[in-house]
């Protein structure tokens, strides 16, 4: 170890995995690798299913807004005729790329999965597997800069998810066909999911810069100052919001899916 510290002080590059740290520095990157990979695999699988994404008044957040599709939630009817016949079809393909891309390019997740997926670096003060650093100015990571535009899509999608919660309060009476007010466990699942996704989305670093730009000129702009404080407050725990919303959005899809497949039963609370 003495030799390691001495060589580092002389500017010698550490070998891959070399470190003076004695804590379990590898645990967090390993967890990120496992959990994030599982989420990406599940979300991709769920998107390709193209079925079991709606049940009663509930719609899976992976498919919302459902622009075209076979469920009663579809805005513009079934699969459009202009959609290429040779391409696989799922209503999720038209929408999931936006929130998915927003999450994949999130600054917090980048910091986490760069360590977990390609050890760049494996952790702070741990030797990296490569000596060059091309950053996010060149292909392929230059695409990460799309985050600043994807936030503009993620916020309206929150509005659609709120609308889905409203719809999840409107139950159709099978006998009369009339719509009545009701709350099921699924309503709560979708509502909690929107709250967690809102906490995650509105704490975005990019949004903080957008809202807080020219902060020194906010003296006469109390609305912007309040917005900046709210975003900053959420931003302080952005990592926490990122993980809880990841679990909630995946669970919401799973909940609706298992109801639709007849595996789970939804209980009416009101
Ligand atoms: Fe995480 Fe924008 S930085 S959502």
Boltz pocket constraint, residues with backbone or C-beta under 6 A from the ligand:
constraints:
  - pocket:
      binder: B
      contacts: [[A, 102], [A, 105], [A, 106], [A, 107], [A, 108], [A, 109], [A, 147], [A, 151], [A, 200], [A, 201], [A, 203], [A, 204], [A, 205], [A, 206], [A, 207], [A, 238]]
      max_distance: 6.0
